[in-house]
Amino acid sequence: MKYIGKTPLLMLVLLMMSIMLIACSDEDKATTDNQPASKNAEQQEATEEKLLNNITLSKARGFVRDEVAFEVTDLQANEPVELVWNAINGEYEIEDLYAVIGPKFTEEEIVLQQGTADAEGKWNGIFQVPEGFGGDFTVWVKQDSKKIGQVGYTVDPSFVMEPTSGPVGTEITIKMEGLGWSTYMRNWQLTYDNKYTGLVTAISTNGTAKAKIRAAGAVGDHAIRLRTGYLGMQYINYLQSPYPDKPAPDFMFTITEGVAATIENHVEDAPVAASGGLEMPELQQAENVKVALSKDEGIVDEPITLTASGLPKDTEIELVWNTMKGSRVSGKGFGEETMSLDKVKTDAGGQLQYDFKVPDDLGGIPHRLDLVADGKVQGQTYLRILPSIVDFTPKSGPVGTKISITIKGGGWTEFDNAYYLTYDNAYTGYLCAFNSQGNLTFDVIATGDVGYHLIDLYPGIYKQQEKETDMTLIPQLTYATDHPGSAMPAIRLAFEVTE
């Protein structure tokens, strides 16, 4: 090692410090310049008026709806006082009816308890932990609409599995409250007998969720595990993570003899989409025109009746079906296209009735049907196509049997263009419906011991722009309450392996 004398060394150190100070000053200036003026004002005010540590809680953590005793000191005597909490609200952000941006959260202040300080400036009582997201929260005490003290409180998630036993095909529901909203605590991952099954979320339901799977495997006990995992898989050594104190629930489900009554192939009823689903563009109707369908959703080839009134009298009306065509992976792009279903003449009163079958087309968000006369749109309505099982053959056979399956009514958006397949609760891959205009035709090889084996298709998110957490290309087991965009149902199939 070469020796550097003291004087040259000192000069070198001073030069380096000067460079670092200049760089730091520039960085601080850039950071400050990018902050809104209001932000700087808030930070300055927070610095000048530090909050007191004057709130004592009976416990520092707990679960949703727990009762917590509190005592506050150093208050203005005999003056009104309130305890408040920073609640979080979640939703999915979607652009242009099809693109998933990702989860979005907003914060609001809610009142936990109100009262009056006593003559000594003290106040005590009990508050209930609000229903909502879990995680770390701040409890503030306020007087004259001003925060004067604070304390932290942690809400832990809770988990309940129902039922705990049943035959193959039994629906298992895991109910959760207090799931987190932060990056690390937002996504939970479920395994069944050490096989990855899918994603558990509660973004739009503010921490409350229900995950649904079906009991699969031989008679006996089967292990179900839930762990956090913001990168799309379980974080296994969670005890060595930055959050080793968080719950890591394990359950055992006991499979009994026989098969569940719901073992037959079926598409579940359409659930409720997250936050009530997408708000479709407002339909345009000419003056006095009314358009109605006998039902606003149905499966391919299901009979539908269209009725309309207030149209031009004795006039030919073209029924124009709007759809999307294209592909996300071919490089050719995609866009809206139209096709003529038929032309129908109105009667002398400007009314029409038209019976037709649901077109063999994309499912997911609704299609618009235009009623056009002489090139002008007179009225519109929406029709949504639901998934349906068209083919499943054979239903039984030995190991190695190739099972042919066709589903119609798959979607095209980033939240409904794909289904995610599990075999006996092991995730195997996804199926995309856009390029095939809603048709999903595929095969599965029968494996496993003699008996029934489950093939389940779950909704999920194909793509998202926000990359802080990975929710893409995996089954979303909380699809029934927290799937964004459109209410896509799960599809339940079963194959019997014979000798």
BELHU-V543162 format. One record per backbone hydrogen bond with DSSP energy under -0.5 kcal/mol. CO is the residue of the C=O (numbers start at 1). NH is the residue of the N-H. If there is no record, write none. Layout:
# BELHU-V543162
((CO:NH) (CO:NH))
This chain:
# BELHU-V543162
((5:9) (6:10) (7:11) (8:12) (9:13) (10:14) (11:15) (12:16) (13:17) (14:18) (15:19) (16:20) (17:21) (18:22) (19:23) (20:24) (21:25) (22:26) (23:27) (24:28) (25:29) (26:30) (27:31) (28:32) (29:33) (30:34) (31:35) (32:35) (36:40) (37:41) (38:42) (39:43) (40:44) (41:45) (42:46) (43:47) (44:48) (45:49) (48:50) (52:54) (52:150) (54:73) (56:71) (60:154) (62:156) (63:66) (66:129) (68:127) (69:58) (70:125) (71:56) (72:123) (75:77) (76:79) (79:117) (81:115) (82:142) (83:112) (83:113) (84:140) (85:87) (85:110) (87:108) (89:106) (91:104) (92:94) (93:101) (93:102) (95:98) (95:99) (98:414) (99:95) (99:101) (100:465) (101:466) (102:93) (104:91) (106:89) (108:87) (108:110) (110:85) (113:83) (115:81) (118:78) (118:121) (121:75) (122:118) (123:72) (125:70) (127:68) (129:65) (132:178) (134:181) (135:155) (137:153) (138:86) (138:140) (139:151) (140:84) (141:148) (141:149) (142:82) (143:146) (146:143) (148:52) (149:141) (151:139) (153:137) (154:62) (154:156) (155:135) (158:177) (160:175) (162:173) (164:254) (166:256) (167:170) (168:260) (170:215) (172:213) (173:162) (173:175) (174:211) (175:160) (176:209) (177:158) (179:134) (182:186) (183:186) (183:187) (185:180) (187:229) (188:200) (189:227) (190:197) (190:198) (191:225) (192:195) (195:192) (196:427) (198:190) (199:477) (199:478) (200:188) (202:207) (203:206) (205:208) (207:179) (209:176) (211:174) (213:172) (215:169) (220:255) (222:253) (223:193) (224:251) (225:191) (227:189) (228:235) (229:232) (230:470) (234:236) (235:238) (236:238) (237:240) (238:241) (241:244) (243:246) (249:226) (251:224) (253:222) (253:255) (254:166) (255:220) (258:168) (260:263) (266:268) (266:492) (271:273) (273:276) (274:277) (278:280) (283:285) (286:289) (290:309) (292:307) (296:384) (298:386) (299:302) (302:358) (304:356) (305:294) (306:354) (307:292) (308:352) (309:290) (312:315) (315:346) (316:318) (317:344) (318:320) (318:372) (319:321) (319:341) (319:342) (320:370) (321:339) (323:337) (325:335) (327:333) (333:327) (335:325) (337:323) (339:321) (339:341) (342:319) (344:317) (347:314) (347:350) (350:311) (351:347) (352:308) (354:306) (356:304) (358:301) (359:361) (367:383) (368:322) (368:370) (369:381) (370:320) (370:372) (371:378) (371:379) (372:318) (373:376) (376:373) (378:286) (379:371) (381:369) (383:367) (384:298) (384:386) (385:364) (386:300) (388:390) (388:408) (391:406) (393:404) (395:496) (397:498) (398:401) (401:403) (401:446) (402:404) (403:444) (404:393) (405:442) (406:390) (406:391) (407:440) (408:388) (410:363) (413:416) (413:417) (414:462) (414:463) (416:411) (417:433) (419:421) (419:431) (420:458) (421:428) (421:429) (422:424) (422:456) (423:426) (425:427) (426:423) (429:421) (431:419) (433:438) (434:437) (436:439) (438:409) (438:410) (439:441) (440:407) (442:405) (444:403) (446:400) (451:497) (453:495) (454:424) (454:456) (455:493) (456:422) (456:458) (457:491) (458:420) (459:476) (460:462) (461:473) (465:467) (469:471) (471:461) (475:199) (475:477) (476:479) (477:212) (478:481) (478:482) (479:483) (480:272) (482:484) (483:274) (484:486) (485:278) (486:488) (490:268) (491:457) (491:493) (492:266) (493:455) (495:453) (495:497) (496:397) (497:451))
